[in-house]
Amino acid sequence: MIHFGKILLLLCFIYVANATKYHTYKGFNQNSTFPPEFLFGVGTSALQVEGGWNQGGRGWSLWDYHIFTDPEFIFDGTTHEVAADSYNQYKRDIGLLKELGVNVYRFSISWPRILPLGTPDYVNPEGIAYYNNLIDELLANGLTPMITIYHWDLPLRLAELGGWLNEDIANWLGDFARVVYQNFGDRVKTWLTINEPFVLCSLGYAYGIHPPRVITPGEGFYECGRNVLLAHARLYHIYHDEFKSQGGKVALIFSADMAYGVTDSHDDAEAVEDFLAFTLEQYAHPIFSPQGNYPQRLIDRVGNASSLQGYKQSRLRPFTPEQINYIRGTADFFALNSYSSYYVYRNDSVKELHAVPSFDDDMYVGYYTVPQETTGGSMWVYGYATGLYDLLIYLKKEYNDPVIYFTENGSSDELGFYDEEKVDYYRGYLNALLYAIDEGVDVRMYCAWSLMDTFEWNRGYLVRMGLYELDIDDPNRPVFPRKSALVYKEIIRSRKIDPDYNPEPNDL
């Protein structure tokens, strides 16, 4: 049985780093500034902001099918049909980016807008034209495009062929990426292959919360993650083998939140290590570790549990030696999304929480939120800035001091200008980032989520994460700056955090 409270926690996009409590800090780091070369950005994704779902030759996505065939799927009854209308109003979006003063705009390419049937048998010229116009307009305004190739909008035709449970998806996504590199790679130099494999696989193929809404937590979850790694590696190799002359960089986006053992016991210490192995390391270890492959803790736990359950082989299908070599080293930087922090523990009560078989049962860990500094007005963002600092220190040590691009971070709040909890969240997390940089962590970019309110997947517009508020009741989709937008703008301008800066609506 999967408890409702556990599902809510899974919506937090949980990842864990390490139970060790590194030294923390107090107060704002007002004596430090962000380095001159440090980049600030803001992000969105195609399905969440573009709208124009049936404009310009766009094909059907898996999300379209579930939204339009199940009226109760989206909690508030809204849809993505118009969203922020960025398909028609991308110049408005660029105006907002310039107003903020950011360097980078992270957005995604809609797979069904480029390849309506999912394959390159037909490339939609109107889709190519839309993204060409967007990219050219960004560059003309001194803004750098950072593109996510796959942000969950799987073409419906490929979903019907098995989606992420079909190993052929590595070739399907590779074909799509090749079209994208060919058409946009002369101007785009930073590529993010796939957004958040743990979220994609757990919510889509373990708990049935996101499309395809399949509940197979003991097998499909692992198969999805395996295919994500193979697909990412294919995108990396296509770029570096065929488009190296374009001079860009490629990485997979990991989602990682810090976690701490509830006690100093051996069981809780092991719970943290296992949580790490099942969440972050399941995807990062095959790419960043010197030997490649899954972490041995993951292999052992799933293998042992599978054997006890009567399986003749592990539910975690192993990579071949050739596949291990193919995946290892396929990242030019570490792309990190992070939101929250958690306590983890292990005792007999944990077994009652999990379905059998499932990755939760294999992992055998319980978890709950660290007492938060701010909730950010959301049920799934529990801000604890110290956790980010500890996470960044951990990544530096664990992965041999990688270059880190902080590709997504943010919070939600109520409607209106005065989003005070979101302001506190941004200041706290950027302050933690400054401390980590001072400790030698090689973070080169911070990207806030999101530019304006986005269609937050199955929660619709119940979660408002935008620096700019979107009026979804107005067909023209106007946007209005929140206090967090002005605070972020001032941090970018001054390259430091002023906790006393208190803007009003007319200060933009």
C-alpha positions in Angstrom: 0.0 0.0 0.0 1.2 3.5 -0.8 0.2 6.0 1.8 -1.1 9.4 0.6 1.4 11.2 2.7 4.2 9.4 1.0 2.8 10.4 -2.4 2.9 14.0 -1.3 6.5 13.6 -0.3 7.3 12.1 -3.6 5.9 15.2 -5.3 8.8 17.0 -3.6 11.2 15.5 -6.2 13.2 14.0 -3.4 16.8 13.4 -3.6 19.4 13.0 -0.9 23.1 13.7 -0.6 24.7 12.8 2.7 23.9 12.5 6.4 27.1 14.2 7.5 26.3 17.7 8.9 29.0 19.9 7.6 29.7 23.1 9.4 26.8 25.5 8.8 26.6 29.3 8.9 24.5 32.0 10.3 23.4 35.3 8.8 23.8 36.8 5.3 27.2 36.7 3.6 27.2 40.4 3.0 31.0 40.6 2.7 31.0 38.4 -0.4 29.8 39.0 -3.9 29.1 36.7 -6.8 32.2 36.4 -9.1 32.1 38.7 -12.2 31.9 35.7 -14.5 29.0 34.1 -12.6 25.8 33.7 -14.6 22.3 34.3 -13.5 19.3 32.8 -15.4 15.7 31.8 -15.2 13.9 28.8 -16.6 10.7 27.4 -18.1 9.7 24.4 -20.1 7.7 24.1 -23.3 4.6 22.3 -22.1 4.4 24.5 -19.0 4.4 27.9 -20.8 4.1 27.7 -24.5 0.4 27.0 -25.0 -0.4 26.9 -28.7 -1.0 23.1 -28.2 -2.7 22.7 -31.5 -1.0 25.6 -33.4 1.8 25.5 -35.9 1.6 21.8 -36.8 2.3 20.6 -33.2 1.5 16.9 -32.7 0.0 15.3 -29.6 2.0 14.6 -26.5 1.3 12.0 -23.8 0.4 14.8 -21.5 -2.2 16.1 -24.0 -3.9 12.7 -24.0 -4.2 12.4 -20.3 -5.3 16.0 -19.8 -8.0 15.9 -22.4 -9.3 12.4 -21.7 -9.5 12.6 -17.9 -11.1 15.8 -16.6 -10.1 14.9 -13.0 -6.4 14.4 -13.8 -5.4 18.1 -13.3 -6.3 19.1 -9.7 -7.7 22.5 -10.4 -9.3 21.6 -13.8 -7.0 23.9 -15.8 -5.2 22.9 -18.9 -2.0 23.8 -20.8 -3.8 24.7 -24.0 -2.9 28.4 -23.6 -0.7 28.4 -20.5 1.4 31.6 -20.6 0.9 31.8 -24.4 4.7 32.0 -24.9 4.2 30.4 -28.4 2.6 33.7 -29.5 4.2 36.1 -27.0 7.8 35.0 -26.8 8.9 38.6 -27.3 7.0 39.6 -24.2 9.0 36.9 -22.3 12.3 38.3 -23.7 11.3 41.7 -22.4 10.8 40.2 -18.9 14.3 38.6 -19.1 15.9 41.9 -20.0 13.9 43.6 -17.2 15.4 41.1 -14.7 18.9 41.5 -16.1 19.6 37.8 -16.4 22.3 36.3 -18.6 20.7 33.0 -19.4 17.3 31.7 -20.4 16.7 28.0 -19.9 13.8 26.6 -21.9 12.9 23.3 -23.6 12.2 22.2 -27.1 8.8 20.6 -27.6 9.4 17.2 -29.1 5.9 17.0 -30.7 6.2 20.5 -32.0 9.4 19.6 -34.0 8.5 16.0 -34.8 4.7 15.7 -34.6 4.8 11.9 -35.0 7.9 11.5 -32.8 10.3 10.5 -35.6 12.2 12.5 -38.2 10.2 11.1 -41.1 8.5 14.5 -40.9 10.1 17.6 -39.5 7.6 20.4 -38.8 8.9 23.6 -40.5 6.7 25.8 -38.3 8.2 24.3 -35.2 11.7 24.9 -36.4 10.7 28.5 -37.3 9.3 29.2 -33.9 12.5 28.1 -32.0 14.7 29.9 -34.6 12.8 33.1 -33.9 13.0 32.6 -30.2 16.8 31.9 -30.2 17.6 34.7 -32.6 15.6 37.2 -30.5 17.3 36.1 -27.4 20.8 36.5 -28.9 19.8 39.9 -30.4 19.0 41.0 -26.9 22.3 39.8 -25.4 20.7 36.7 -23.8 22.2 33.2 -23.8 19.8 30.3 -24.6 20.2 27.1 -22.6 18.1 24.3 -24.0 16.6 21.2 -22.3 16.0 18.7 -25.1 13.5 16.5 -23.2 11.3 18.0 -20.5 8.7 15.3 -20.3 6.5 16.0 -23.4 6.8 12.6 -25.0 5.0 12.3 -28.4 1.9 10.3 -28.0 2.8 7.9 -30.8 6.0 6.9 -29.1 4.2 6.5 -25.7 1.9 4.0 -27.4 5.0 2.0 -28.4 6.1 1.8 -24.7 7.7 5.1 -24.0 10.5 5.0 -21.4 10.0 1.3 -20.9 11.1 0.6 -24.5 14.9 0.5 -24.9 14.4 1.9 -28.4 13.6 5.3 -26.9 17.4 5.9 -26.8 17.3 5.9 -30.6 14.0 7.9 -30.8 15.3 10.6 -28.6 18.7 10.5 -30.4 16.9 11.1 -33.7 15.1 14.1 -32.2 18.3 15.5 -30.7 20.1 15.2 -34.0 17.4 17.4 -35.6 17.7 19.9 -32.8 21.5 20.0 -33.0 21.4 20.5 -36.8 18.9 23.3 -36.7 19.9 25.2 -33.5 23.4 24.1 -32.5 25.1 26.9 -34.5 23.8 29.3 -31.9 23.1 27.2 -28.8 26.1 26.1 -26.8 24.7 24.6 -23.6 22.5 21.5 -23.9 20.6 19.7 -21.1 19.5 16.3 -22.3 16.8 15.0 -20.0 15.2 16.7 -17.0 15.3 14.9 -13.6 15.3 11.1 -14.2 14.2 10.2 -10.7 11.1 12.4 -11.0 10.4 11.2 -14.5 10.6 7.5 -13.5 9.1 7.6 -10.0 6.1 9.8 -10.7 5.5 8.3 -14.2 6.3 4.6 -13.8 6.3 3.8 -10.0 3.4 5.8 -8.5 1.3 6.6 -11.5 1.1 10.3 -10.7 2.4 11.6 -14.0 1.7 10.1 -17.4 1.8 7.4 -18.4 0.5 6.8 -14.9 1.9 3.3 -14.7 2.3 1.7 -11.3 5.2 -0.7 -11.5 7.5 0.5 -8.7 9.5 -2.7 -8.5 10.4 -3.1 -12.2 9.3 -0.3 -14.4 10.9 2.3 -12.2 14.3 0.7 -12.7 13.8 0.0 -16.4 12.8 3.7 -17.0 16.0 4.9 -15.3 18.2 2.5 -17.2 16.7 3.7 -20.5 17.1 7.4 -19.4 20.9 6.8 -18.9 21.2 5.0 -22.3 19.3 7.8 -24.0 21.3 10.5 -22.4 24.5 8.8 -23.4 23.3 8.6 -26.9 22.5 12.3 -27.0 26.0 13.1 -25.6 27.8 10.9 -28.1 25.8 12.2 -31.1 26.8 15.7 -30.2 30.4 15.0 -29.5 30.8 12.6 -32.5 28.8 14.6 -35.1 28.5 18.2 -33.9 31.8 18.7 -31.9 32.7 21.6 -34.2 29.7 23.6 -32.7 31.8 23.9 -29.5 29.0 23.3 -27.0 28.5 21.4 -23.8 26.1 18.6 -22.8 24.8 17.3 -19.5 22.0 15.4 -17.8 20.0 17.2 -15.2 20.0 15.6 -11.7 17.6 16.5 -9.0 19.2 16.5 -5.5 18.1 17.6 -2.1 20.1 17.2 1.1 19.2 14.7 3.8 20.4 14.0 7.3 20.1 10.9 9.5 17.4 11.3 12.2 19.9 9.9 14.8 23.6 9.1 14.8 22.8 5.4 14.8 24.4 2.9 12.4 20.9 2.1 10.9 20.2 5.8 10.1 23.7 6.2 8.7 23.1 3.3 6.4 19.6 4.6 5.5 21.2 7.8 4.2 23.8 5.8 2.2 21.0 3.6 0.7 18.8 6.6 -0.1 21.8 8.2 -1.8 22.4 5.0 -3.8 18.8 4.7 -5.0 18.2 8.3 -5.8 21.2 10.5 -6.7 23.8 7.8 -7.4 21.5 5.5 -9.5 21.8 8.2 -12.2 25.0 10.1 -11.3 27.3 7.2 -10.5 27.2 5.6 -14.0 28.3 9.0 -15.5 30.6 10.5 -12.9 32.3 7.7 -11.1 35.6 6.4 -12.4 34.4 2.9 -12.8 30.9 3.7 -14.1 27.9 1.4 -13.6 25.3 1.6 -10.8 26.5 2.0 -7.2 27.2 -1.4 -5.6 24.8 -0.7 -2.8 22.0 -0.4 -5.2 23.0 -3.5 -7.1 23.2 -5.5 -3.9 20.0 -4.4 -2.3 17.8 -4.9 -5.4 19.5 -8.2 -6.2 19.0 -9.6 -2.6 15.4 -8.4 -2.4 14.6 -9.9 -5.8 16.1 -13.2 -4.8 14.1 -13.3 -1.6 10.9 -12.5 -3.6 11.5 -15.5 -5.9 12.9 -13.7 -8.9 15.4 -15.7 -10.9 17.3 -12.5 -11.7 17.5 -8.9 -10.3 14.7 -6.5 -11.0 17.5 -4.0 -11.7 18.6 -5.2 -15.2 22.4 -4.9 -15.4 24.3 -2.9 -18.0 26.6 -4.8 -20.3 30.3 -3.9 -20.1 29.9 -2.0 -23.4 27.0 0.0 -22.0 28.9 0.9 -18.9 31.7 2.3 -21.0 29.2 4.0 -23.3 27.5 5.9 -20.4 30.6 6.7 -18.3 31.9 10.2 -18.6 29.0 11.6 -20.6 28.7 15.0 -18.9 30.6 18.2 -19.5 29.3 19.6 -16.2 27.0 18.7 -13.3 23.5 20.1 -13.8 21.7 20.4 -10.5 18.1 21.0 -9.6 17.4 21.4 -5.9 14.5 22.5 -3.6 14.4 21.0 -0.1 16.0 19.0 2.6 15.0 15.8 4.5 15.6 13.6 7.5 15.9 9.9 6.8 15.7 6.9 9.1 15.5 3.1 9.2 13.4 1.0 11.7 10.8 -1.7 11.6 8.0 0.8 10.9 9.4 1.6 7.5 8.4 -1.8 6.1 4.7 -0.8 6.6 5.0 2.1 4.3 6.1 0.3 1.1 4.6 -1.9 -1.6 6.3 -5.2 -2.3 8.1 -5.3 -4.7 9.1 -1.7 -5.0 12.2 0.5 -5.0 11.0 1.9 -1.7 10.9 -1.6 -0.2 14.3 -2.3 -1.7 15.7 0.9 -0.3 14.1 0.4 3.2 14.2 4.1 4.2 11.7 6.5 5.8 12.0 10.2 5.5 10.3 13.5 6.4 11.1 17.2 6.0 13.8 19.0 7.9 12.1 21.8 10.0 11.9 24.4 7.4 13.1 28.0 7.3 10.3 28.6 4.7 7.6 26.6 3.1 7.3 28.9 0.1 3.6 28.6 0.2 3.8 25.1 -1.3 3.1 21.6 -0.1 6.2 20.3 -1.9 8.9 23.0 -1.3 10.4 22.9 2.1 13.2 25.4 2.1 16.2 24.8 4.2 19.1 26.8 2.8 21.8 25.1 5.0 20.9 21.9 3.2 21.9 23.4 -0.1 25.3 24.5 1.3 25.9 21.0 2.6 24.7 19.4 -0.6 27.1 21.5 -2.7 30.0 20.7 -0.3 29.1 17.0 -0.7 29.0 17.1 -4.5 32.4 18.7 -4.5 33.9 15.9 -2.5 32.0 13.0 -4.0 32.5 13.8 -7.7 36.0 15.2 -7.7 35.1 18.9 -7.7 32.8 19.1 -10.8 31.8 22.3 -12.5 28.2 22.8 -11.3 25.4 24.6 -13.1 22.5 25.2 -10.7 19.8 24.8 -13.3 16.7 25.0 -11.2 15.7 26.3 -7.8 12.7 28.2 -6.6 9.6 28.4 -4.5 5.9 29.1 -4.7 3.7 31.6 -2.8 0.2 33.1 -2.9 -1.1 35.4 -5.5 -0.2 39.1 -5.4 2.9 41.2 -5.3 4.0 40.5 -1.8 5.4 36.9 -2.1 7.4 37.3 1.1 8.1 33.6 1.6 9.4 33.3 -1.9 11.7 36.3 -1.3 13.0 34.7 1.9 13.5 31.4 0.1 15.6 33.0 -2.8 17.7 35.1 -0.4 18.4 32.1 1.8 19.4 29.7 -1.1 21.5 32.3 -2.9 23.2 33.1 0.4 24.0 29.4 0.9 25.3 29.4 -2.7 27.6 32.3 -1.9 29.0 30.5 1.1 29.6 27.4 -0.9 31.4 29.3 -3.6 33.6 30.9 -0.9 34.4 27.3 0.2 35.7 26.5 -3.3 32.7 24.8 -4.8 32.8 25.5 -8.6 29.3 26.7 -9.2 29.2 28.9 -12.3 25.5 29.6 -12.8 22.2 29.9 -10.9 18.9 29.5 -12.7 15.7 30.5 -10.9 12.4 28.6 -11.5 10.4 30.1 -13.0 10.1 33.2 -15.1 6.3 33.4 -14.8 3.7 31.1 -13.3 3.8 27.8 -15.1 1.3 25.0 -15.6 2.7 22.9 -12.8 1.9 19.5 -14.3 -1.0 17.7 -12.6 -1.4 20.5 -10.0 -2.2 23.0 -12.7 -2.0 26.5 -11.3 -2.5 25.6 -7.7 1.3 26.1 -7.4 2.5 29.6 -8.4 6.3 29.6 -8.8 6.7 32.6 -11.1 8.8 35.7 -10.5 6.0 37.2 -12.6 2.4 36.5 -11.8 0.3 35.2 -14.7 -3.4 36.1 -15.0 -4.9 32.9 -16.4 -8.4 34.4 -16.4 -7.4 37.0 -19.0 -7.3 35.6 -22.6 -4.4 38.0 -23.3 -2.3 36.4 -20.5 -0.8 39.5 -18.9 2.0 39.1 -16.4 2.9 41.3 -13.4 6.2 41.4 -11.4 6.2 40.1 -7.9 8.4 41.3 -5.1 10.7 38.3 -5.7 11.3 39.5 -9.3 12.6 42.9 -8.0 14.7 41.2 -5.3 16.2 38.8 -7.8 16.9 41.8 -10.2 18.7 43.7 -7.4 20.8 40.6 -6.5 21.8 40.3 -10.2 22.6 44.0 -10.5 24.6 44.3 -7.3 26.0 40.7 -7.3 25.3 40.5 -3.6 22.4 39.9 -1.2 21.0 42.8 0.7 18.5 41.5 3.3 17.2 45.0 3.9 16.2 45.7 0.3 12.4 46.1 0.4 11.0 47.0 -3.0 7.4 48.1 -3.6 5.3 47.5 -6.7 6.2 50.8 -8.4 10.0 50.2 -8.0 10.5 48.1 -11.2 
